[in-house]
Amino acid sequence: MPRPSSRDRILDALERILVDSGLHAVTLESVAAKAGVSKGGLLYHFPSKEALITGLARRLAEAVEAEFEQAERTDDVVGFFLRTSVPSSEDGAVYWSLLAALRTNDVASEEARRLVMYCFVRWAEILREHIDDPVTAEIVRLVGDGLYLSALAGLPMPDPALLDELRQRLTRDATAGTS
């Protein structure tokens, strides 16, 4: 298996620091050390802390873009959206830290904010494209966003059997008006 690129190692290190210690522990020096690169090597890819956060937002958007492509190919967009709305605890910790960073004006670029916003907006568009009833599409979006933010915040999640029933009901509601 090939070794990840320096850029990927740097972003992986940034994620680790965000998860383990939080945004306050992110410095160019700490990320370079964790990534096993020189500070000059880090600066080549990311000239500032803001650029690091933007790079992480870009990587998130690229990963979500792959989910969008999968969603467009599935027969069960509602189920797919709701399943992907519950990130793993590791991913959740990274996304929570990224969202916190985006709330901080000194480290968040407009591009990073736009990339994260795009992820939420694009899901809403996909749901509206696949669900005839706009009210049902909005209910599905709000349930997914609620699950996502609850998972990120570490709030208790519904029982898996209940989540499965929820997915089934919303899928049934979403396809009720379809011929």
C-alpha positions in Angstrom: 0.0 0.0 0.0 1.5 3.3 -1.0 2.3 5.9 1.6 -0.2 8.8 1.7 1.0 12.1 0.1 2.4 14.8 2.3 -0.8 16.8 1.8 -2.9 13.9 3.0 -0.6 13.2 6.0 -0.9 16.9 6.9 -4.7 16.8 6.8 -4.8 13.5 8.7 -2.6 15.1 11.3 -4.9 18.1 11.5 -7.8 15.8 12.0 -6.0 13.9 14.8 -5.2 17.1 16.6 -8.7 18.4 16.2 -10.2 15.2 17.6 -7.7 14.6 20.4 -7.1 18.2 21.6 -9.4 20.6 19.8 -9.0 23.7 17.7 -6.9 25.5 20.3 -4.1 22.9 19.9 -3.8 23.4 16.1 -0.7 25.3 15.3 1.4 25.0 12.1 4.2 23.5 14.2 2.0 20.9 15.9 0.4 19.8 12.6 3.8 19.5 10.9 5.2 17.5 13.8 2.2 15.2 13.9 2.4 14.7 10.1 6.1 14.0 10.2 6.9 16.9 7.8 9.0 20.0 8.2 7.3 23.3 8.8 8.5 24.3 5.3 6.9 21.2 3.9 3.6 22.1 5.6 3.8 25.7 4.4 4.4 24.5 0.8 0.9 22.9 0.9 -0.9 25.1 3.5 0.6 28.6 4.1 -1.6 29.4 7.1 -3.9 27.9 9.7 -6.8 29.2 7.6 -5.5 27.3 4.6 -5.3 24.1 6.7 -9.0 24.5 7.7 -9.9 25.2 4.1 -8.0 22.1 3.0 -10.0 20.0 5.5 -13.3 21.5 4.3 -12.3 20.8 0.7 -11.5 17.1 1.6 -14.9 16.8 3.4 -16.7 18.3 0.3 -14.9 15.8 -2.0 -15.9 12.9 0.2 -19.5 14.1 0.3 -19.5 14.6 -3.5 -18.8 10.8 -3.8 -21.9 10.3 -1.6 -24.0 12.5 -3.9 -22.9 10.4 -6.9 -23.9 7.2 -5.0 -27.2 8.8 -4.0 -28.1 9.6 -7.6 -27.6 6.0 -8.6 -29.6 4.4 -5.8 -33.3 3.6 -5.8 -33.6 4.5 -2.2 -32.4 8.1 -1.9 -34.2 8.7 1.4 -32.7 5.6 3.0 -29.3 6.4 1.7 -29.5 10.0 2.9 -30.6 9.0 6.4 -28.0 6.2 6.7 -25.2 8.7 5.8 -26.6 11.2 8.2 -25.2 9.3 11.1 -21.4 9.6 10.8 -19.0 7.3 12.6 -17.9 8.6 16.0 -14.4 9.3 14.5 -15.9 11.2 11.5 -18.3 13.0 13.8 -15.5 14.3 16.0 -13.7 15.7 13.0 -16.8 17.3 11.5 -17.7 18.8 14.9 -14.3 20.3 15.2 -14.5 21.6 11.6 -17.8 23.2 12.3 -16.4 24.8 15.4 -13.5 26.2 13.4 -15.9 27.6 10.8 -17.5 29.6 13.6 -14.2 31.2 14.4 -13.5 34.2 12.1 -9.7 34.1 12.5 -9.2 30.6 11.0 -12.2 30.1 8.7 -12.1 31.2 5.1 -15.1 32.1 3.1 -14.2 29.2 0.8 -14.3 26.8 3.7 -17.7 28.1 4.8 -19.0 27.9 1.3 -17.8 24.3 0.9 -19.5 23.1 4.0 -22.7 25.0 3.1 -22.6 23.4 -0.3 -22.8 19.9 1.3 -26.0 20.7 3.1 -27.6 22.6 0.2 -26.7 19.9 -2.4 -28.4 17.2 -0.2 -31.5 19.4 -0.1 -31.5 19.7 -3.9 -31.1 15.9 -4.3 -33.9 15.2 -2.0 -36.2 17.7 -3.8 -35.2 16.1 -7.1 -36.2 12.6 -6.0 -39.2 13.3 -3.7 -42.3 14.7 -5.5 -43.8 16.3 -2.4 -41.7 19.3 -1.2 -43.0 19.0 2.3 -41.9 15.4 2.6 -38.6 16.3 1.0 -38.1 19.0 3.7 -39.1 16.6 6.5 -36.5 14.1 5.3 -33.9 16.8 5.1 -34.6 18.1 8.6 -34.6 14.5 10.1 -31.3 13.8 8.4 -29.8 17.1 9.5 -31.0 16.5 13.0 -29.5 13.0 13.1 -26.2 14.4 11.8 -26.0 17.2 14.2 -27.0 15.0 17.1 -24.3 12.5 16.2 -21.7 15.3 15.9 -22.7 16.7 19.3 -22.5 13.3 20.9 -26.2 13.3 21.9 -27.9 9.9 22.4 -29.1 8.4 19.2 -32.4 6.7 18.7 -32.5 2.9 19.0 -31.3 1.3 15.7 -34.6 -0.5 15.3 -36.5 2.8 15.6 -34.1 4.5 13.1 -34.8 1.6 10.7 -38.6 2.2 11.1 -38.1 5.9 10.6 -36.2 5.3 7.4 -38.9 2.9 6.2 -41.7 5.3 7.0 -40.1 8.3 5.4 -39.2 6.2 2.3 -42.8 5.1 2.0 -44.0 8.6 2.4 -41.6 9.9 -0.2 -42.6 7.3 -2.7 -46.4 7.5 -2.0 -47.0 10.2 -4.6 -44.7 8.6 -7.2 -46.2 6.6 -10.0 
